[in-house]
Amino acid sequence: MAVSLVFVGIEAGLQVLDGIYRLLKSEIERHLPLILWGLPPFSRHCRRLLFQFV
């Protein structure tokens, strides 16, 4: 009984973390262009690297 409760708690925790991650990811993706274009020109290389992963 206690083991199943632990698993339910872990599952709920993972769902909450997943929701937070998705929210942060969408926020970051929304602001990423502004952040990237606000950086100085020397960061073009970083920009290129970032867009490879996005």
PQR file with spaces between the fields and no chain letter, atoms N, CA, C, O and H, PARSE charges and radii, in Angstrom:
ATOM       1  N    MET     1       0.839   -1.207    0.000 -0.4000 1.5000
ATOM       2  CA   MET     1       0.000    0.000    0.000 -0.0000 2.0000
ATOM       3  C    MET     1       0.874    1.258    0.000  0.5500 1.7000
ATOM       4  O    MET     1       0.670    2.171   -0.801 -0.5500 1.4000
ATOM       5  N    ALA     2       1.829    1.288    0.892 -0.4000 1.5000
ATOM       6  CA   ALA     2       2.695    2.463    0.988 -0.0000 2.0000
ATOM       7  C    ALA     2       3.522    2.646   -0.290  0.5500 1.7000
ATOM       8  O    ALA     2       3.784    3.769   -0.721 -0.5500 1.4000
ATOM       9  H    ALA     2       1.995    0.547    1.543  0.4000 1.0000
ATOM      10  N    VAL     3       3.924    1.522   -0.882 -0.4000 1.5000
ATOM      11  CA   VAL     3       4.727    1.584   -2.106 -0.0000 2.0000
ATOM      12  C    VAL     3       3.919    2.208   -3.237  0.5500 1.7000
ATOM      13  O    VAL     3       4.431    3.039   -3.988 -0.5500 1.4000
ATOM      14  H    VAL     3       3.711    0.610   -0.532  0.4000 1.0000
ATOM      15  N    SER     4       2.650    1.804   -3.357 -0.4000 1.5000
ATOM      16  CA   SER     4       1.820    2.369   -4.433 -0.0000 2.0000
ATOM      17  C    SER     4       1.596    3.868   -4.212  0.5500 1.7000
ATOM      18  O    SER     4       1.542    4.632   -5.176 -0.5500 1.4000
ATOM      19  H    SER     4       2.234    1.130   -2.747  0.4000 1.0000
ATOM      20  N    LEU     5       1.468    4.289   -2.968 -0.4000 1.5000
ATOM      21  CA   LEU     5       1.325    5.721   -2.672 -0.0000 2.0000
ATOM      22  C    LEU     5       2.582    6.488   -3.065  0.5500 1.7000
ATOM      23  O    LEU     5       2.505    7.604   -3.580 -0.5500 1.4000
ATOM      24  H    LEU     5       1.512    3.668   -2.185  0.4000 1.0000
ATOM      25  N    VAL     6       3.734    5.883   -2.818 -0.4000 1.5000
ATOM      26  CA   VAL     6       4.993    6.518   -3.198 -0.0000 2.0000
ATOM      27  C    VAL     6       5.035    6.698   -4.710  0.5500 1.7000
ATOM      28  O    VAL     6       5.414    7.759   -5.205 -0.5500 1.4000
ATOM      29  H    VAL     6       3.796    4.977   -2.399  0.4000 1.0000
ATOM      30  N    PHE     7       4.643    5.651   -5.443 -0.4000 1.5000
ATOM      31  CA   PHE     7       4.666    5.749   -6.904 -0.0000 2.0000
ATOM      32  C    PHE     7       3.684    6.791   -7.420  0.5500 1.7000
ATOM      33  O    PHE     7       3.980    7.499   -8.382 -0.5500 1.4000
ATOM      34  H    PHE     7       4.336    4.789   -5.040  0.4000 1.0000
ATOM      35  N    VAL     8       2.527    6.889   -6.795 -0.4000 1.5000
ATOM      36  CA   VAL     8       1.550    7.908   -7.182 -0.0000 2.0000
ATOM      37  C    VAL     8       2.132    9.298   -6.930  0.5500 1.7000
ATOM      38  O    VAL     8       1.963   10.202   -7.748 -0.5500 1.4000
ATOM      39  H    VAL     8       2.286    6.314   -6.014  0.4000 1.0000
ATOM      40  N    GLY     9       2.809    9.466   -5.810 -0.4000 1.5000
ATOM      41  CA   GLY     9       3.435   10.743   -5.484 -0.0000 2.0000
ATOM      42  C    GLY     9       4.530   11.106   -6.475  0.5500 1.7000
ATOM      43  O    GLY     9       4.643   12.259   -6.893 -0.5500 1.4000
ATOM      44  H    GLY     9       2.946    8.731   -5.145  0.4000 1.0000
ATOM      45  N    ILE    10       5.338   10.113   -6.852 -0.4000 1.5000
ATOM      46  CA   ILE    10       6.405   10.351   -7.821 -0.0000 2.0000
ATOM      47  C    ILE    10       5.806   10.734   -9.172  0.5500 1.7000
ATOM      48  O    ILE    10       6.273   11.668   -9.824 -0.5500 1.4000
ATOM      49  H    ILE    10       5.246    9.177   -6.513  0.4000 1.0000
ATOM      50  N    GLU    11       4.771   10.007   -9.585 -0.4000 1.5000
ATOM      51  CA   GLU    11       4.116   10.278  -10.865 -0.0000 2.0000
ATOM      52  C    GLU    11       3.548   11.695  -10.896  0.5500 1.7000
ATOM      53  O    GLU    11       3.702   12.408  -11.888 -0.5500 1.4000
ATOM      54  H    GLU    11       4.392    9.248   -9.056  0.4000 1.0000
ATOM      55  N    ALA    12       2.894   12.098   -9.813 -0.4000 1.5000
ATOM      56  CA   ALA    12       2.327   13.448   -9.729 -0.0000 2.0000
ATOM      57  C    ALA    12       3.440   14.494   -9.774  0.5500 1.7000
ATOM      58  O    ALA    12       3.314   15.519  -10.445 -0.5500 1.4000
ATOM      59  H    ALA    12       2.769   11.519   -9.008  0.4000 1.0000
ATOM      60  N    GLY    13       4.521   14.228   -9.060 -0.4000 1.5000
ATOM      61  CA   GLY    13       5.653   15.148   -9.053 -0.0000 2.0000
ATOM      62  C    GLY    13       6.262   15.304  -10.437  0.5500 1.7000
ATOM      63  O    GLY    13       6.618   16.408  -10.849 -0.5500 1.4000
ATOM      64  H    GLY    13       4.624   13.395   -8.515  0.4000 1.0000
ATOM      65  N    LEU    14       6.378   14.187  -11.152 -0.4000 1.5000
ATOM      66  CA   LEU    14       6.940   14.235  -12.506 -0.0000 2.0000
ATOM      67  C    LEU    14       6.022   15.015  -13.441  0.5500 1.7000
ATOM      68  O    LEU    14       6.501   15.754  -14.301 -0.5500 1.4000
ATOM      69  H    LEU    14       6.089   13.291  -10.817  0.4000 1.0000
ATOM      70  N    GLN    15       4.726   14.861  -13.284 -0.4000 1.5000
ATOM      71  CA   GLN    15       3.789   15.601  -14.130 -0.0000 2.0000
ATOM      72  C    GLN    15       3.888   17.100  -13.860  0.5500 1.7000
ATOM      73  O    GLN    15       3.833   17.907  -14.788 -0.5500 1.4000
ATOM      74  H    GLN    15       4.337   14.260  -12.585  0.4000 1.0000
ATOM      75  N    VAL    16       4.032   17.467  -12.602 -0.4000 1.5000
ATOM      76  CA   VAL    16       4.188   18.879  -12.251 -0.0000 2.0000
ATOM      77  C    VAL    16       5.483   19.436  -12.852  0.5500 1.7000
ATOM      78  O    VAL    16       5.494   20.520  -13.436 -0.5500 1.4000
ATOM      79  H    VAL    16       4.076   16.812  -11.848  0.4000 1.0000
ATOM      80  N    LEU    17       6.568   18.681  -12.698 -0.4000 1.5000
ATOM      81  CA   LEU    17       7.851   19.117  -13.261 -0.0000 2.0000
ATOM      82  C    LEU    17       7.773   19.239  -14.775  0.5500 1.7000
ATOM      83  O    LEU    17       8.323   20.173  -15.358 -0.5500 1.4000
ATOM      84  H    LEU    17       6.560   17.801  -12.223  0.4000 1.0000
ATOM      85  N    ASP    18       7.090   18.297  -15.409 -0.4000 1.5000
ATOM      86  CA   ASP    18       6.940   18.333  -16.862 -0.0000 2.0000
ATOM      87  C    ASP    18       6.154   19.571  -17.277  0.5500 1.7000
ATOM      88  O    ASP    18       6.493   20.223  -18.264 -0.5500 1.4000
ATOM      89  H    ASP    18       6.642   17.538  -14.935  0.4000 1.0000
ATOM      90  N    GLY    19       5.109   19.894  -16.527 -0.4000 1.5000
ATOM      91  CA   GLY    19       4.320   21.084  -16.827 -0.0000 2.0000
ATOM      92  C    GLY    19       5.144   22.358  -16.682  0.5500 1.7000
ATOM      93  O    GLY    19       5.056   23.260  -17.515 -0.5500 1.4000
ATOM      94  H    GLY    19       4.834   19.364  -15.725  0.4000 1.0000
ATOM      95  N    ILE    20       5.951   22.427  -15.614 -0.4000 1.5000
ATOM      96  CA   ILE    20       6.814   23.593  -15.399 -0.0000 2.0000
ATOM      97  C    ILE    20       7.837   23.701  -16.525  0.5500 1.7000
ATOM      98  O    ILE    20       8.093   24.787  -17.044 -0.5500 1.4000
ATOM      99  H    ILE    20       6.023   21.694  -14.937  0.4000 1.0000
ATOM     100  N    TYR    21       8.422   22.551  -16.897 -0.4000 1.5000
ATOM     101  CA   TYR    21       9.422   22.536  -17.966 -0.0000 2.0000
ATOM     102  C    TYR    21       8.823   23.045  -19.276  0.5500 1.7000
ATOM     103  O    TYR    21       9.430   23.855  -19.976 -0.5500 1.4000
ATOM     104  H    TYR    21       8.214   21.669  -16.476  0.4000 1.0000
ATOM     105  N    ARG    22       7.615   22.555  -19.600 -0.4000 1.5000
ATOM     106  CA   ARG    22       6.970   22.985  -20.854 -0.0000 2.0000
ATOM     107  C    ARG    22       6.668   24.476  -20.833  0.5500 1.7000
ATOM     108  O    ARG    22       6.848   25.168  -21.835 -0.5500 1.4000
ATOM     109  H    ARG    22       7.122   21.897  -19.031  0.4000 1.0000
ATOM     110  N    LEU    23       6.209   24.966  -19.691 -0.4000 1.5000
ATOM     111  CA   LEU    23       5.894   26.387  -19.565 -0.0000 2.0000
ATOM     112  C    LEU    23       7.159   27.230  -19.750  0.5500 1.7000
ATOM     113  O    LEU    23       7.159   28.208  -20.499 -0.5500 1.4000
ATOM     114  H    LEU    23       6.063   24.404  -18.876  0.4000 1.0000
ATOM     115  N    LEU    24       8.235   26.842  -19.062 -0.4000 1.5000
ATOM     116  CA   LEU    24       9.501   27.572  -19.188 -0.0000 2.0000
ATOM     117  C    LEU    24      10.019   27.508  -20.619  0.5500 1.7000
ATOM     118  O    LEU    24      10.517   28.500  -21.152 -0.5500 1.4000
ATOM     119  H    LEU    24       8.235   26.048  -18.454  0.4000 1.0000
ATOM     120  N    LYS    25       9.901   26.339  -21.236 -0.4000 1.5000
ATOM     121  CA   LYS    25      10.405   26.163  -22.594 -0.0000 2.0000
ATOM     122  C    LYS    25       9.659   27.085  -23.556  0.5500 1.7000
ATOM     123  O    LYS    25      10.272   27.718  -24.416 -0.5500 1.4000
ATOM     124  H    LYS    25       9.497   25.534  -20.803  0.4000 1.0000
ATOM     125  N    SER    26       8.330   27.160  -23.410 -0.4000 1.5000
ATOM     126  CA   SER    26       7.557   28.027  -24.307 -0.0000 2.0000
ATOM     127  C    SER    26       7.891   29.498  -24.049  0.5500 1.7000
ATOM     128  O    SER    26       7.975   30.285  -24.992 -0.5500 1.4000
ATOM     129  H    SER    26       7.831   26.645  -22.712  0.4000 1.0000
ATOM     130  N    GLU    27       8.082   29.874  -22.783 -0.4000 1.5000
ATOM     131  CA   GLU    27       8.454   31.251  -22.458 -0.0000 2.0000
ATOM     132  C    GLU    27       9.821   31.598  -23.040  0.5500 1.7000
ATOM     133  O    GLU    27      10.010   32.665  -23.624 -0.5500 1.4000
ATOM     134  H    GLU    27       8.014   29.234  -22.017  0.4000 1.0000
ATOM     135  N    ILE    28      10.774   30.672  -22.870 -0.4000 1.5000
ATOM     136  CA   ILE    28      12.125   30.914  -23.370 -0.0000 2.0000
ATOM     137  C    ILE    28      12.101   31.015  -24.897  0.5500 1.7000
ATOM     138  O    ILE    28      12.747   31.889  -25.475 -0.5500 1.4000
ATOM     139  H    ILE    28      10.621   29.805  -22.396  0.4000 1.0000
ATOM     140  N    GLU    29      11.349   30.111  -25.551 -0.4000 1.5000
ATOM     141  CA   GLU    29      11.274   30.139  -27.009 -0.0000 2.0000
ATOM     142  C    GLU    29      10.639   31.432  -27.496  0.5500 1.7000
ATOM     143  O    GLU    29      10.999   31.944  -28.557 -0.5500 1.4000
ATOM     144  H    GLU    29      10.824   29.401  -25.081  0.4000 1.0000
ATOM     145  N    ARG    30       9.698   31.961  -26.728 -0.4000 1.5000
ATOM     146  CA   ARG    30       9.048   33.209  -27.120 -0.0000 2.0000
ATOM     147  C    ARG    30      10.028   34.383  -27.034  0.5500 1.7000
ATOM     148  O    ARG    30      10.014   35.277  -27.880 -0.5500 1.4000
ATOM     149  H    ARG    30       9.405   31.546  -25.866  0.4000 1.0000
ATOM     150  N    HIS    31      10.875   34.369  -26.003 -0.4000 1.5000
ATOM     151  CA   HIS    31      11.783   35.499  -25.780 -0.0000 2.0000
ATOM     152  C    HIS    31      13.159   35.284  -26.385  0.5500 1.7000
ATOM     153  O    HIS    31      13.965   36.214  -26.435 -0.5500 1.4000
ATOM     154  H    HIS    31      10.886   33.643  -25.315  0.4000 1.0000
ATOM     155  N    LEU    32      13.442   34.066  -26.849 -0.4000 1.5000
ATOM     156  CA   LEU    32      14.772   33.752  -27.354 -0.0000 2.0000
ATOM     157  C    LEU    32      15.230   34.683  -28.470  0.5500 1.7000
ATOM     158  O    LEU    32      16.360   35.168  -28.415 -0.5500 1.4000
ATOM     159  H    LEU    32      12.787   33.311  -26.809  0.4000 1.0000
ATOM     160  N    PRO    33      14.406   34.955  -29.481 -0.5600 1.5000
ATOM     161  CA   PRO    33      14.869   35.864  -30.541  0.2800 2.0000
ATOM     162  C    PRO    33      15.263   37.241  -29.999  0.5500 1.7000
ATOM     163  O    PRO    33      16.273   37.805  -30.421 -0.5500 1.4000
ATOM     164  N    LEU    34      14.483   37.780  -29.080 -0.4000 1.5000
ATOM     165  CA   LEU    34      14.797   39.092  -28.495 -0.0000 2.0000
ATOM     166  C    LEU    34      16.126   39.037  -27.751  0.5500 1.7000
ATOM     167  O    LEU    34      16.961   39.933  -27.871 -0.5500 1.4000
ATOM     168  H    LEU    34      13.662   37.323  -28.738  0.4000 1.0000
ATOM     169  N    ILE    35      16.304   37.962  -26.978 -0.4000 1.5000
ATOM     170  CA   ILE    35      17.531   37.820  -26.201 -0.0000 2.0000
ATOM     171  C    ILE    35      18.717   37.699  -27.156  0.5500 1.7000
ATOM     172  O    ILE    35      19.744   38.350  -26.968 -0.5500 1.4000
ATOM     173  H    ILE    35      15.625   37.234  -26.880  0.4000 1.0000
ATOM     174  N    LEU    36      18.565   36.856  -28.186 -0.4000 1.5000
ATOM     175  CA   LEU    36      19.675   36.605  -29.104 -0.0000 2.0000
ATOM     176  C    LEU    36      20.029   37.836  -29.920  0.5500 1.7000
ATOM     177  O    LEU    36      21.204   38.151  -30.108 -0.5500 1.4000
ATOM     178  H    LEU    36      17.730   36.327  -28.338  0.4000 1.0000
ATOM     179  N    TRP    37      18.987   38.541  -30.413 -0.4000 1.5000
ATOM     180  CA   TRP    37      19.300   39.709  -31.237 -0.0000 2.0000
ATOM     181  C    TRP    37      19.785   40.876  -30.389  0.5500 1.7000
ATOM     182  O    TRP    37      20.375   41.822  -30.911 -0.5500 1.4000
ATOM     183  H    TRP    37      18.033   38.285  -30.261  0.4000 1.0000
ATOM     184  N    GLY    38      19.537   40.813  -29.074 -0.4000 1.5000
ATOM     185  CA   GLY    38      20.026   41.849  -28.184 -0.0000 2.0000
ATOM     186  C    GLY    38      21.501   41.678  -27.839  0.5500 1.7000
ATOM     187  O    GLY    38      22.131   42.585  -27.295 -0.5500 1.4000
ATOM     188  H    GLY    38      19.058   40.045  -28.650  0.4000 1.0000
ATOM     189  N    LEU    39      22.048   40.498  -28.161 -0.4000 1.5000
ATOM     190  CA   LEU    39      23.455   40.234  -27.856 -0.0000 2.0000
ATOM     191  C    LEU    39      24.365   40.921  -28.872  0.5500 1.7000
ATOM     192  O    LEU    39      23.957   41.181  -30.004 -0.5500 1.4000
ATOM     193  H    LEU    39      21.536   39.761  -28.603  0.4000 1.0000
ATOM     194  N    PRO    40      25.576   41.207  -28.468 -0.5600 1.5000
ATOM     195  CA   PRO    40      26.530   41.851  -29.388  0.2800 2.0000
ATOM     196  C    PRO    40      26.885   40.939  -30.567  0.5500 1.7000
ATOM     197  O    PRO    40      26.658   39.731  -30.511 -0.5500 1.4000
ATOM     198  N    PRO    41      27.440   41.519  -31.628 -0.5600 1.5000
ATOM     199  CA   PRO    41      27.738   40.761  -32.843  0.2800 2.0000
ATOM     200  C    PRO    41      28.680   39.571  -32.645  0.5500 1.7000
ATOM     201  O    PRO    41      28.611   38.601  -33.399 -0.5500 1.4000
ATOM     202  N    PHE    42      29.560   39.636  -31.638 -0.4000 1.5000
ATOM     203  CA   PHE    42      30.502   38.527  -31.455 -0.0000 2.0000
ATOM     204  C    PHE    42      29.790   37.227  -31.075  0.5500 1.7000
ATOM     205  O    PHE    42      30.393   36.154  -31.101 -0.5500 1.4000
ATOM     206  H    PHE    42      29.616   40.424  -31.025  0.4000 1.0000
ATOM     207  N    SER    43      28.503   37.328  -30.721 -0.4000 1.5000
ATOM     208  CA   SER    43      27.777   36.142  -30.290 -0.0000 2.0000
ATOM     209  C    SER    43      27.105   35.409  -31.455  0.5500 1.7000
ATOM     210  O    SER    43      26.296   34.507  -31.235 -0.5500 1.4000
ATOM     211  H    SER    43      28.013   38.200  -30.699  0.4000 1.0000
ATOM     212  N    ARG    44      27.435   35.793  -32.692 -0.4000 1.5000
ATOM     213  CA   ARG    44      26.838   35.104  -33.844 -0.0000 2.0000
ATOM     214  C    ARG    44      27.116   33.620  -33.806  0.5500 1.7000
ATOM     215  O    ARG    44      26.265   32.804  -34.159 -0.5500 1.4000
ATOM     216  H    ARG    44      28.091   36.525  -32.871  0.4000 1.0000
ATOM     217  N    HIS    45      28.322   33.275  -33.371 -0.4000 1.5000
ATOM     218  CA   HIS    45      28.698   31.865  -33.294 -0.0000 2.0000
ATOM     219  C    HIS    45      27.803   31.138  -32.286  0.5500 1.7000
ATOM     220  O    HIS    45      27.332   30.032  -32.550 -0.5500 1.4000
ATOM     221  H    HIS    45      29.014   33.938  -33.084  0.4000 1.0000
ATOM     222  N    CYS    46      27.574   31.770  -31.128 -0.4000 1.5000
ATOM     223  CA   CYS    46      26.704   31.185  -30.103 -0.0000 2.0000
ATOM     224  C    CYS    46      25.285   31.041  -30.635  0.5500 1.7000
ATOM     225  O    CYS    46      24.618   30.033  -30.404 -0.5500 1.4000
ATOM     226  H    CYS    46      27.957   32.668  -30.914  0.4000 1.0000
ATOM     227  N    ARG    47      24.836   32.071  -31.356 -0.4000 1.5000
ATOM     228  CA   ARG    47      23.508   32.056  -31.946 -0.0000 2.0000
ATOM     229  C    ARG    47      23.357   30.853  -32.881  0.5500 1.7000
ATOM     230  O    ARG    47      22.353   30.141  -32.837 -0.5500 1.4000
ATOM     231  H    ARG    47      25.378   32.890  -31.544  0.4000 1.0000
ATOM     232  N    ARG    48      24.364   30.641  -33.720 -0.4000 1.5000
ATOM     233  CA   ARG    48      24.335   29.529  -34.665 -0.0000 2.0000
ATOM     234  C    ARG    48      24.269   28.208  -33.900  0.5500 1.7000
ATOM     235  O    ARG    48      23.514   27.309  -34.272 -0.5500 1.4000
ATOM     236  H    ARG    48      25.179   31.219  -33.755  0.4000 1.0000
ATOM     237  N    LEU    49      25.059   28.095  -32.833 -0.4000 1.5000
ATOM     238  CA   LEU    49      25.061   26.873  -32.029 -0.0000 2.0000
ATOM     239  C    LEU    49      23.696   26.635  -31.394  0.5500 1.7000
ATOM     240  O    LEU    49      23.192   25.512  -31.392 -0.5500 1.4000
ATOM     241  H    LEU    49      25.672   28.825  -32.531  0.4000 1.0000
ATOM     242  N    LEU    50      23.104   27.688  -30.860 -0.4000 1.5000
ATOM     243  CA   LEU    50      21.803   27.552  -30.223 -0.0000 2.0000
ATOM     244  C    LEU    50      20.746   27.075  -31.207  0.5500 1.7000
ATOM     245  O    LEU    50      19.947   26.196  -30.885 -0.5500 1.4000
ATOM     246  H    LEU    50      23.513   28.601  -30.861  0.4000 1.0000
ATOM     247  N    PHE    51      20.738   27.650  -32.401 -0.4000 1.5000
ATOM     248  CA   PHE    51      19.706   27.292  -33.362 -0.0000 2.0000
ATOM     249  C    PHE    51      19.884   25.871  -33.880  0.5500 1.7000
ATOM     250  O    PHE    51      18.934   25.282  -34.396 -0.5500 1.4000
ATOM     251  H    PHE    51      21.387   28.365  -32.663  0.4000 1.0000
ATOM     252  N    GLN    52      21.078   25.313  -33.752 -0.4000 1.5000
ATOM     253  CA   GLN    52      21.260   23.911  -34.130 -0.0000 2.0000
ATOM     254  C    GLN    52      20.489   23.008  -33.177  0.5500 1.7000
ATOM     255  O    GLN    52      20.006   21.950  -33.582 -0.5500 1.4000
ATOM     256  H    GLN    52      21.850   25.791  -33.333  0.4000 1.0000
ATOM     257  N    PHE    53      20.369   23.412  -31.917 -0.4000 1.5000
ATOM     258  CA   PHE    53      19.725   22.567  -30.910 -0.0000 2.0000
ATOM     259  C    PHE    53      18.233   22.825  -30.797  0.5500 1.7000
ATOM     260  O    PHE    53      17.496   21.977  -30.293 -0.5500 1.4000
ATOM     261  H    PHE    53      20.761   24.271  -31.588  0.4000 1.0000
ATOM     262  N    VAL    54      17.777   23.981  -31.258 -0.4000 1.5000
ATOM     263  CA   VAL    54      16.350   24.324  -31.127 -0.0000 2.0000
ATOM     264  C    VAL    54      15.555   23.620  -32.199  0.5500 1.7000
ATOM     265  O    VAL    54      14.335   23.774  -32.265 -0.5500 1.4000
ATOM     266  H    VAL    54      18.376   24.670  -31.667  0.4000 1.0000
